[in-house]
Amino acid sequence: MYLRFEDGTDKLSSAAIADIPIEQKDRCFNRAIERFVKQRYGSSNNKRQGFEVTQKRIDDLSNLVQKINLLPEVSGGEFQGNGISTTIFLLPTDYWFALHERVVGLFSPCPLYRLVNNCGSIERVPNDPVRDAVILQARRHNEISTLLENPFNRPVDRYMFRTMFDGDTYLQNNNKNNNVIEVWHDATVTLESLHLTYLKKFTPLKVNSTYSLDPNSPIYYQNLEFWFNDEAHQEIVDLAVELALEMVESPRIASYPSILNTQE
């Protein structure tokens, strides 16, 4: 990747531009990776294609797709009232963008009771709760009050939704990586777990941290694999080169409009 970067900036054949320190190359790569991911996750690209619309766009980010099973952090403690309750789940530290969420919970059986003949006496015995999986719907915070007051949209039985917020205030720390999912559900439902599919944060390139230039180091860069699929490597290099040239050329080239129209 570094050799391709030097090819793109014409550093292998001439001294046309000033030398780019390796730390600055890393920053160019990291900015290029972030832009590459965001363009393919959303629709901020020249083709206006969303996530995984084509097979190529599926393959571009497939190595970042993660699955995890989360257990409740707080159940029924954040909000309770009018038959509604919430359950808190802490997101993993490498969480970046949510793709799919479903919860597993215990729901009221139907019917609630069964009749049992106990030595000639008919007794009504509660049926066991039913375990089921439910797809979550994402909602905005500013529409929660309206949803809770609407009898057709408020959580009931297997219909529920979630909101998301930063967890630093809730956890009273400053880690900057603790997003929180709050699931709004029927108070009679007990949530057991949340199955989350998400895009993880990429590992930033940083010399002597992510990798080392020392051949004797266990993290020597030539012995490590890049964490994107092979077909995406050159595209990320091209984005990094364009960012680098935008910084060193005089007059500065207009990289930002052209970046959006490449590699799609």
SULVENHU-V47219 format. One record per residue. N is the residue number from 1. RES is the residue in one small letter. PHI is phi in degrees with one decimal (* if undefined). PSI is psi in degrees with one decimal (* if undefined). Layout:
n:res:phi:psi
N:RES:PHI:PSI
N:RES:PHI:PSI
This chain:
n:res:phi:psi
1:m:*:-38.7
2:y:-68.6:-37.8
3:l:-64.7:-41.1
4:r:-65.5:-36.8
5:f:-62.2:-44.2
6:e:-68.3:-33.4
7:d:-59.2:-45.6
8:g:-68.0:-31.8
9:t:-94.9:7.4
10:d:63.7:35.2
11:k:-93.0:-8.6
12:l:-89.8:-20.4
13:s:-115.9:-15.7
14:s:-156.9:173.9
15:a:-111.0:45.3
16:a:-67.2:-30.4
17:i:-128.8:162.0
18:a:-63.3:153.1
19:d:-63.7:141.0
20:i:-102.4:116.3
21:p:-59.0:151.4
22:i:-63.4:-33.4
23:e:-63.6:-36.1
24:q:-73.1:-33.4
25:k:-60.6:-42.9
26:d:-59.7:-42.9
27:r:-64.6:-36.3
28:c:-65.0:-43.1
29:f:-62.8:-43.4
30:n:-64.6:-40.5
31:r:-66.1:-38.9
32:a:-65.6:-41.3
33:i:-63.4:-44.9
34:e:-61.1:-42.7
35:r:-67.7:-39.3
36:f:-58.6:-46.3
37:v:-66.4:-46.1
38:k:-65.6:-36.6
39:q:-64.9:-34.0
40:r:-90.8:-18.8
41:y:-79.1:-44.4
42:g:-100.0:-151.5
43:s:-122.2:22.6
44:s:-84.1:60.4
45:n:-141.7:165.6
46:n:-66.9:-20.9
47:k:-92.8:-5.3
48:r:54.2:39.6
49:q:-98.9:134.2
50:g:-82.4:-170.9
51:f:-64.8:129.8
52:e:56.6:36.4
53:v:-72.2:-39.2
54:t:-117.9:166.1
55:q:-62.4:-37.0
56:k:-62.5:-43.0
57:r:-69.1:-25.8
58:i:-67.3:-46.7
59:d:-69.3:-30.3
60:d:-57.5:-40.5
61:l:-115.7:9.0
62:s:-61.4:-29.3
63:n:-74.0:-11.4
64:l:-97.4:-7.7
65:v:-76.6:125.4
66:q:-125.2:153.4
67:k:-125.7:140.9
68:i:-149.6:150.6
69:n:-110.2:113.6
70:l:-100.3:139.6
71:l:-98.0:152.7
72:p:-61.9:139.5
73:e:-89.5:-44.9
74:v:-137.9:127.7
75:s:-115.9:119.3
76:g:71.6:15.1
77:g:-105.9:-18.1
78:e:-85.3:-41.2
79:f:-145.5:130.8
80:q:-145.8:132.4
81:g:159.7:146.2
82:n:55.6:35.9
83:g:77.2:10.4
84:i:-114.7:142.7
85:s:-139.5:166.2
86:t:-129.3:154.3
87:t:-129.9:135.1
88:i:-100.0:134.7
89:f:-125.5:133.1
90:l:-89.1:130.0
91:l:-79.1:152.8
92:p:-64.7:155.7
93:t:-67.0:-22.2
94:d:-95.9:12.5
95:y:-66.0:139.4
96:w:-128.0:-62.8
97:f:-132.4:135.2
98:a:-79.2:141.8
99:l:-115.3:-43.6
100:h:-156.1:138.8
101:e:-138.2:138.0
102:r:-146.3:150.1
103:v:-116.1:150.5
104:v:-111.4:128.5
105:g:-146.8:171.9
106:l:-100.7:121.9
107:f:-113.0:156.8
108:s:-64.0:134.0
109:p:-75.0:162.2
110:c:-133.5:112.7
111:p:-77.5:164.1
112:l:-69.9:-30.3
113:y:-131.3:159.6
114:r:-130.3:153.1
115:l:-92.7:132.7
116:v:-126.4:132.2
117:n:-87.0:106.8
118:n:-107.8:92.6
119:c:55.9:44.8
120:g:88.0:-8.0
121:s:-105.7:123.3
122:i:-81.6:120.9
123:e:-119.4:149.6
124:r:-98.1:117.4
125:v:-112.8:131.0
126:p:-63.5:138.7
127:n:-78.6:153.5
128:d:-68.9:149.0
129:p:-59.9:154.1
130:v:-102.5:126.9
131:r:-88.1:131.4
132:d:-150.8:160.2
133:a:-109.0:138.1
134:v:-131.1:135.2
135:i:-75.1:134.4
136:l:-90.3:145.6
137:q:-109.6:136.1
138:a:-81.5:134.0
139:r:-130.0:159.3
140:r:-90.2:151.0
141:h:-63.6:-35.1
142:n:-76.6:-1.3
143:e:-112.2:4.6
144:i:-63.0:-46.8
145:s:-59.5:-42.6
146:t:-64.9:-40.9
147:l:-65.5:-40.6
148:l:-70.1:-26.8
149:e:-89.6:-11.1
150:n:-91.5:117.5
151:p:-64.2:-17.6
152:f:-93.1:-12.7
153:n:-120.5:-10.4
154:r:-73.0:152.6
155:p:-60.0:133.8
156:v:-154.4:132.7
157:d:51.2:-115.1
158:r:-92.0:5.2
159:y:-97.3:125.1
160:m:-154.5:165.9
161:f:-144.0:173.7
162:r:-135.3:156.1
163:t:-123.1:168.3
164:m:-136.7:141.9
165:f:-150.1:166.6
166:d:-72.8:135.2
167:g:-93.4:0.7
168:d:-64.0:-41.8
169:t:-69.3:-42.1
170:y:-62.6:-41.2
171:l:-88.5:-6.5
172:q:57.7:46.8
173:n:-141.0:-175.7
174:n:-133.7:44.6
175:n:-76.0:-20.3
176:k:61.5:23.2
177:n:-145.5:23.1
178:n:-118.2:72.6
179:n:-70.6:153.8
180:v:-129.0:136.6
181:i:-102.2:129.6
182:e:-114.3:116.2
183:v:-96.7:125.4
184:w:-97.9:122.4
185:h:-147.5:170.8
186:d:-61.8:136.0
187:a:-64.3:-19.5
188:t:-80.8:-7.5
189:v:-96.2:136.4
190:t:-110.7:117.9
191:l:-86.7:132.6
192:e:-100.9:-34.7
193:s:-162.7:163.0
194:l:-127.4:122.5
195:h:-95.0:117.1
196:l:-118.8:131.2
197:t:-111.5:129.3
198:y:-151.0:164.8
199:l:-90.8:125.8
200:k:-84.1:158.7
201:k:-69.2:139.0
202:f:-73.0:159.4
203:t:-85.2:114.0
204:p:-63.0:143.2
205:l:-76.7:127.3
206:k:-154.1:119.0
207:v:-61.1:139.5
208:n:68.6:8.4
209:s:-126.0:-66.4
210:t:-73.2:-34.4
211:y:-150.9:169.6
212:s:-132.1:148.5
213:l:-87.9:-4.8
214:d:-81.1:118.4
215:p:-59.6:-21.5
216:n:-88.5:-3.5
217:s:-80.3:145.1
218:p:-66.9:-16.1
219:i:-112.2:35.1
220:y:-58.4:130.4
221:y:-63.8:-28.6
222:q:-76.1:-9.5
223:n:-101.1:0.6
224:l:-106.0:148.1
225:e:-96.0:144.5
226:f:-73.9:149.0
227:w:-93.4:12.5
228:f:-108.1:158.5
229:n:-63.3:151.9
230:d:-56.8:-38.3
231:e:-68.7:-14.2
232:a:-92.2:-11.4
233:h:-60.8:-50.2
234:q:-65.0:-34.8
235:e:-63.9:-41.5
236:i:-67.1:-39.7
237:v:-60.4:-44.4
238:d:-61.3:-40.5
239:l:-63.6:-42.0
240:a:-65.1:-40.8
241:v:-62.1:-44.2
242:e:-64.1:-38.3
243:l:-64.6:-40.8
244:a:-66.1:-45.3
245:l:-63.5:-33.6
246:e:-63.7:-28.7
247:m:-84.8:-32.2
248:v:-102.9:-21.0
249:e:-75.9:148.8
250:s:-134.8:116.8
251:p:-70.9:155.8
252:r:-64.6:133.9
253:i:-79.4:151.2
254:a:-82.9:88.0
255:s:-82.0:-35.8
256:y:-62.8:-43.8
257:p:-63.5:-37.2
258:s:-75.7:-29.9
259:i:-59.7:-38.3
260:l:-68.8:-17.5
261:n:-109.2:18.7
262:t:-121.6:158.7
263:q:60.9:27.6
264:e:-106.1:*
